[in-house]
Amino acid sequence: MKIYTVSYKRGILAAARFTLLVWFFVFVGMLTSVSSYVLSGPHVLELMIKKIGKTNRLLVEQALILHDNSTGQHGAAFKEIVRYVFPETFRSDILSETIQRIHLVTRGIVLTVTDGKYALGTETLMDQYKDILLYRSRKMLEHKLTSAGVDVSVSSFGRFQDMIAYVLGAEYPDQTRSQLWIEKDTFLPIRLLLKRNDADFLEFRYYKWEKMDGITYPMHIECYHNGKLIREMKVTSWAANPQFSEDLFDIKLLQSLYVQEAPDERPLEAVDEIQKTIEEFKKLYEQSP
C-alpha cells in the first residue's frame, strides 16, 4: 500500500509538472504570436500594392469640390481630369471657360500651370494624395512615404471609423507623426496623415473602392487641413488603359506653350506650401462663374 501511495503521488507531481510545462510553452507561444501578429510596414505596403492591382494607364474624371472654411463658402465644384501612366507619371487638368490649372509629375519633374503661367518645382503636400495610387513599386512608394515623413519601419494596429487598420509610421494611438492607415482585411489604404508640426497637419481619406480591369480605385477622396474639410474628389467616370497623347506629358512642350512665372510674382505666404495651395484654389473659386 505504501509503494502504491508513493507511486500515486509521483504520478500526480509528474502530471502537474507536465501541465505547467505545457502552459509555459502555450504562454510563450502566445507572446510570440502577439509580437509577430502585426506585419512589418514594407510587407503591408507590398500587400497593399498587390491589392490595388496593376494596369498601364488610368483615366479618371471627377468632381473637385472646394470648401472655404474661412468664409463659410463651400460646394464650388469643378471638373477635373486625372491621368495616370504607371508607375511614375501623373497629370491633373482643371479646365473651364475661366479657369485653367495643369499639374504634371513625370520622372521626378513637377510642372504646374496656373493662369497661363507655369512653375517648376517640388510637389506640395496637397498633391501627395495620389502617391499611394500612382507608385506601383514598393521601393518607389516607400521612398515617397519616407520623404513625406512616414517611417515605414514602424507598424501597429489602430481603429478608425469602426475599421481595424495597420498604422504605418506610428504606434497607435500616437497621431503626432505622419502615418498611412491600411485596412486590415482588405489591405486597401483608408487614411494618409501628413504632419508638419504638432499643430499643423494634412489628412487624406479614401472611400468607396471599386475594381475594374485589374485595378482598384477610390471613388471618393476627402482632404482635411487641421481637421477641417477643405476639398473632396468624387469620381464620375474612369477607364483603364485608354490611349493618351505623349504630348500631354511633354514638359518642354508645356514650357513652350506657357510663360514662366517670375519668382517675385508669388505672394510671401507662398513659402507655406499648404497655405499656397489653398490660396490657389480660393482664387479658382473666386474666378468661377
N, C-alpha and C positions, 0 to 999 in steps of 0.2 A: 504493500500500500504506500509506503514511504517513497519508493522508487517511482511509482506512478505519479505521486503528487509533485515530485521534483521535475519529472519529465513534462507534466502538465503545465507547471509554472514556466519552465523553459520555453515551452511551445507558445505560451501567451506572450512572453517577453520577445521572442523571435518575431511573432506576428506583429507586435507593436512596433518593433524596430523597422520591420518591412513597410508597415503603413506610414510611419514617419518618413522613411526614405522616399516612398512614392510621393507623398505630399510635398517633400522638399523639391523633388525634380519637377513636379507639376508647377510649384510656385516659381521656380527658376525659369521654367518654360513660359509661364505667363508673363514674367518680367521681360524675357527676351522677345516674346511676341508683341508686347505693348511697345517696346522701344523700337522695334523694326516695322511696326504697322504703318507708320507714316512714311510714305515713299519719299525718296530723295527728290529734290527740286528738278534736276536735269531729267530724271526718269519721268516725272509728271509732265514736264514740257514735251517730252518725246511722245507720250500717250496723247496729249492734247493735240499736237500737230497731226498725229495719225487719225484722230477722231474727226478733226475738221476736214481732212481729206485733201486731195490734190486735183488741180486742173491747170491748164497752161495760162488761161486768161479768164477774166471775170468782168462783166459789165453790170453795174448797179445803178439804178435810177431811184432817187429817194427825195423825200421832202425834208428840207433842212428848216427846222423851226427854232427861231431865236427867242429868248426870254431875257428881257432887260429888267432885272430886279431893282435897279436904282430909280427907275421912273414908274414902275408898275406896268409898263407895256410888255406884252408878251403875245406869242402866237403868230408873229410875222413868219410866213413860210416862203421858201424859195425852192426852185427845182435844182437839184444837184445831180450831176452825172459823175460817177466814180468808175475808174478803170484800173484794174489790176493786171499786171503782167508778171507772173510769179517767176522767180522768188523775190525780186527787189525793185520793181518799178510800179509806181502809183501816180495816178493823175486824178485830180478833182476839178470839175468845172461848175461854176455858178454863173449862168448866163441869162440875161433878160434884156429888155429894151433899154434899161437904165443902169444895169449892173453887170460887171464882168469881173470874175475872180478865177484865176487858174493857179492851182498848186501842183507842182510836179516834183516827184522824187525819183531819181534814177541813178543807179550805181554810185550812191553816196552824194550826188549833187542835188541841191534843193533850189528850185526857182519858183517864185511867187509873183503873179501878175495881178495888180490891183489898180483900177482906174487908168488902164492903158500903160502903166509903168511896171517894169519888172525889177525884182531884187533877188540877188543870190545870197545864200547864207544857210545857216543850220535851221533845223525844224524847231518849232516851239512845242511846248508840252501839249498844247491844244490839238496839234496834228498827230499826236502819238497814239490816238485811239486805234489807228489802223495797223500798228506794228504787229500785234498778235494775230491779225488777219492776213498780213502780207507775207511775212518771212516764213518760208516753208522748210527751213533748215534749223535744227535745234541750236547749232552753234551760232548762226546768224541772229536768231531770236534771243538767245542767251546774251549775246553781246549787246543787242539793243536794250534789253531789260536792265543789264548791268549799267549801261550808260545812263539810263533813266533813274538809277538808284535802287533797283530791285536786286537784293542779294539772293540769287537763286540757290545758293548752298544752304539756305535756311528754309525749312518747311515745317508746317504744323497743320492741325485741323482747326477749323473755325466754323461758326454758324452765321449765315446772312440770309435774311428773309426766309426763314424756315428751311434753308438748304445747308447741308453739310458740305464743306469745301476744303480742298487743300489750299493753304495760305503760303505762298512762296514769297520770302523776303522778310518775314517777321514771325515771332512766336505769339500766336493768338492769346489774349485779345489786344496786343500791342498795335496801335494804329499810328505810332509816331514815325514809322518807316514806310517807304514806298513798297508796295506789295501787289501781287497778282493772285486773284482768287479763281480756282478751277473746281467746278462742281464734282463731288466725289464719285458719283455713279456714272455720269455722262462724260466726264473729262472735258467738258466744254467750259471756256472762260466765262465768268459771270461779272467780274469786277476788277478794275485796274485802278489802284490808288497811287498817285504820284505826289510825294511830299517835297516841299522846298524848305520849309521850316515848321516849327510847332504850330504856327497859326495859319499857314498858307498851304493849301493842297488842292489838287485837281483829281476828280474821280470820274471814271467811265463805267457805265453799267450796260451789260449786254443781255438782251432779252429775245425770246421767240426765235430760237434757232430752227432753221429749216434746211432740208437737204435736197440737192438736185445734181444729177450727173456727177456724183462722186465727191461733191464739196458741200460743206455745211456753212451757213452764214446767218448772222443775227438780223432779224427783220426790224429790230428797234434798238437804238443805242441812245443812252442819255449821258449828258455831260454836266457835272456839278463842279462849281468853284466854291470852296469853303462851305460845302453843304447846301448851296443854293443851285437849283436847276438853271442852267444858262442856255442850253440848246439840246435839241433832240434830232435824231435822224431816223426817219421811218421809210423803209423800203417800199416802193410802189411796183417795181418790176426788177428782175435780174435774169441774167443769161450766162451760161458757162461756154467758154471757148468761142466767143464771137470774133469776127475779123476786125483788127484795128489798123489804122494807117500808121506807119512808122513815124510820120511827121508829127503826130501827137506827142511823141516822147523825145523829139529832137531839140535839145537845149539851145544849140546855135541858131536854129530856125526861129525859135521863140524870141531869142535875143534880137534877131534881125527885124522882127515884126513890131517890137515894142521899144519904148525909150527906157533907158536905165534910170532908176530912181536915184536922185542925188542923196548922199548921206545926211545932209543938213535938212532934208525935207521931212525926215521922221521927227515926230514930237519927242520931247525929253523923256516922257513916260514910256516910250517905246523900249527903253532899256529893260523894263519889266516885260518879259515875254508873254505872260498870261494877259496882263493888262493891255498890251499892244494888240493882241489878237481880239480881245473883247472890244476894244475901241474900233478896230477894223470892221467887225460885224455890226457894231452900233451904227457905223457910217453906212453900211449896206441897208440897215433898217431904215435910217432916215431918208435914204435916196429911193426907197421903194415907193411905187405909186400908191 
